[in-house]
Amino acid sequence: MNRDVTEAAEQAIIKSALVKKISAPVDSILNRSFQTTPLRPIKLLLNGSWLGHPLHPLLTDIPVGAWTLAILFDLLGLLCHLPQLGIASSIAVAVGIAGALGAAAAGLMDWMDIDPAEKSVGAVHGIINTGATLFFVGSLLMRWRDGWTLTWASLGVAIIGYLLVSAGAYLGGGMVFHLGVMINRNAYRSGPSDFKTVIAEKDLIDGQPKRVEVDGQPILLLKSASTIYAIGAVCSHYGAPLEEGKLVDGTIQCPWHLSRFSLRDGSVKEGPACAAVPCYDVQTVSGQVQVKMRV
């Protein structure tokens, strides 16, 4: 549906065969290079799991902030005849370029793990921001050629880059707030606050994950010897059903993008997920397994 400008733009991109044709080989190369290879630790570092927050949106603040400052310095210096601001403006442009490169690297690692529709929007987001960065590189080269002095020409090139990065940011915001990319899929889960019976203990098979629901909350149960673990059954990264995952060293591994969550407390042990899944206390009463949300 095209109910507003954002939806119309996203749908046009999603339906574009050209965008798919451009993005498919890049996606293939990235997956072959980083998904299950010795380079995977680089991907996990750039996903931001270690930070508990996606790294890409954090890094995007650097170029946007630095380039905003650069344009303000340019305008102030040119209008008020303050040539000494030329060096400050050039430094801000350079810092923005460095930040844009870092943001692009992190964004590509996140982009690998999203669905085709969102991937198309993300590809255009990346292409636009790459163009913006190239304009700022051009502006920086012009400043270097002119001995770091302020000129309307270098400012004009920077303004074109700034308009592009604003358009890219608009699409990036739409990916999160319209399409739900990189949000915590368990953000609004709560309860039960008191122990509730969910299953008979005899119905749990040792070492086999079991999904149950209580008060509308999907919960993964796992019996291991004499211990029963209970955590959220939905991967926080992209909503995968964790009961279909694989047990790996005291964790459950997401069947879609290989995130791993501790069975003891639901914490992230390996990304790309950045948010823990809910964790539940467990007790057995008269052969019945009861759970409540751990607080």
N, C-alpha and C positions, 0 to 999 in steps of 0.2 A: 504494500500500500504506500501511496505517496501523500501522506496527510500533512506534511510540512516540508520545509526546505531540506532539512537534514535527511529525512526519509527518502525524498526524491533523489538527492545526491547519492546516497548509499545504494539505492536500488539501481540507479544508472550504472554505477561502478560494478555492482554485483553481477549485472546482466551482460557486462562487456566481455566479449570473447577476446579482445585484444589484451585486456588486463590479465586474463587467465593465461594467455599465451606467453606473456612476458614473465609472469611470476612463477609458472610451473617449473622451468629449468632451474631457477634460483632456489626454489623450495627443495627440489631434488638434490642439488649440490649440498645445501646446508644439512639436510637430513643424513646424507651419506657421510658427511664430514664430522658431524657433531653428535648425532643421536645416540649411537651405541659404539663409539670409537674411543681411543685414548684421549681425544680432544673434548670428551663430554664434560670433564671438570671445568673447562673454560666456559661452556654453555651454562652450567649450574652457577658459576660465579656471577655471570652476567644476568641470569634470571633474577638474582637477588634473594634466593631462599635463605642464605646466611644472614641477611639483614631483616628478614621477616616482612619484607615489603618489596614489590617489584622495583628493580633498579632503573628501568627505562624512564618512567615518569619523573623520577628524582633527578636524573641527569638532564632531562629536557629543560629544566629550569635554568641551567647554566647558559646555553646559547640564547634563550629568549631574554633572560635578564641582561646578559652582556651586550647583546645587540641593541636592546632598548637603550641602554646606557650610551652606547657608541653613537646612536643617532641623536640623542639628546645633547651629547658633547659636540657633535658636528653642528647642529643647529645653533647652539649657544655660541660656539666659537666663530661661526660664519656671520651670524647676525650681530654679535657684540664685539667683533674684531678681537678675538682672543686666540691668536695662533698657537699659544702654548698648549691648547687643548688637543692639538693634532696628535701628539704622541699618546696621550691618555685614550683618545678615541681609537687609535690603531691597536693599542693593547687590548681594549675591550673587544674589538672585532676578532683579534687572534684568540683570545680566551673563548669567545663564542664558538669559533671554528673547532677548537680542541674539544669543547663540551659536546658539540654536535656529532663529532666522530664517535665519542664514547656512547652517546645516546643511540646512535645508529647501530653500533655493535650490540648493545643490550636489546634494542628493539628487534633486531633480526633473530636473536635467540628466543625471544617470546613469540615472534611471528611463526616460527616453525611449528608451534604446538596449538594453533587455533584452527577452527573449521574453515572450509572453503569460502563461504560467504564473507566472513570477517577477514579472511586472508586477502581477498581482493581489495577490500577497503584499506587494509593495512599496507598493501603494495602501493596503492596510489598515495597514501599518507607518506610512505617512505620516499617515493619518487619526487613528490613535491618538496619535501624537506631536503633531499639531495640537491635539487635545483636551487633552493634557497641558500644552501651552504656554498655552492659554486659561485653564486653572485657575491657572497661576502668574501670569498677567496679572491674574486676579481677586484672587489673594492680594496682589499688589503694590498694587492699587487699595485694598484693605482697609487695608493698612499706611499708605498715604498718607492715607486718610480718618482714621485713628487717630493721626496725627502721628508715624508711624514707630515706634510703640510695639509691643511684643510682645503678641500675644493668641493664645489657644488657637484662636480661630475662623480667623484667617489661617493658622495652622499646619495646621489641619485641611484647609483647601482645598489647601494646598501638598502635604500628604501624599497626597491624592487624585491630584494631578498627578504626583507622584513614582511612585505605583503604576502609573499609565498609561504614563509614559515608560519604566518598567522592562519593561512588557509590549511596548511598541514596540521596545525594544532587543532583547528576546528574539526577536521576529520578524526583526529586522534581522540578528542573528547567524545565524539559520536560513537567511536568503537567501545568506549567504556560505558557511557551513560545510555546509549541506545541499544548497543549490541551485547553489552555485558561481558566484554573481554577482560580477563585478569581480575574479576571481582571474586570475593570469597563466597563460594556457593553455600556456605553454612552460616552466613552472617546473622540471620534472623532466627536461628534455631534456639529453642529453650525448653527446659523441662525434660522429663518430669522432675519436679522438685522433691517428691517423696517416692519411696520405693514402689515400683509397679511390677506386677508379674508379667513376664513376656513369653516364657516358654518352659516346658518341662525339661529338666536337666538331661533326662534320658534321650531326648530328641536331638541333643547336640553330639555330633561325631567328632572325636578327638582329632584336632589338626585340620578340620574343615570349616571354613568361614560360613556363617549363617546370618542372613539378613532378616531382621524382624522390625516391626513398627509398634511404637507405643506413643499414644497421644499425638499421632501424626508424624512422629520423628523416626526416620530410618536409622536403625542401629545395627552395627555389625558385631556379632558375638563370635568368639573363638575359644574353644575349650582346649587347653593344653595341659595334659596330666591332671593335676588337681586344681588348676587355676582357670578361671573363666574371665576373659577380657571383653570389654565392651567399649567401642568407640563409634563415632559417626560413620555411616555407611556410604556417604557421598564425598568424593574427592573435592577438596576445597578449590582446586585449580580450575577444573572444567566440568565437574559434576559427574564424573565416571562412577559406576557402581563398584565399590571397593570389594564386595563379596566375590567378584569375578577376578580379583587380583591374586597375586602370588605371595606366599609367605617367604620372607627373606630376613633371617637373623633377627627375629623378634619384631619385625615390621610387616605391614601389608603393603605390597607394591601396586600402584595404580595400573590397571590393565591398558590404559590409553597412552599416557605420557611418562610412565615409570616413576612418578613421585612415590616416596616411601614414607609411611606414617608409623610411629611407635604404637604398638598394641598396648603399652602400659599407660600412656598418657595422651596419645593422639598427636604428639608433636611431630613436626616435619624433620625427617632424617635425611631426605634427599629431595631436591626440587625436580621439576620447575615450580611446584606448589610453594607458596610463601606463608600460608596461614594454616595453623593446626586444625584438625577436625575435632568435634566435640568428644569429650571423654566422660564415661559413666562409672559410678561405683556399682559393684555387683555383690549380691548376697544370695544364698540359696536357703529357702525355707520350705521344709516338707517336700523336697524334691523339685521345687519350682524356682526357676531363676528370676530374680527381681533386680531391676536397675533403677538408678536415679542419676540425674546429671551431676557431675562433680563440680563443685564451686570452690 
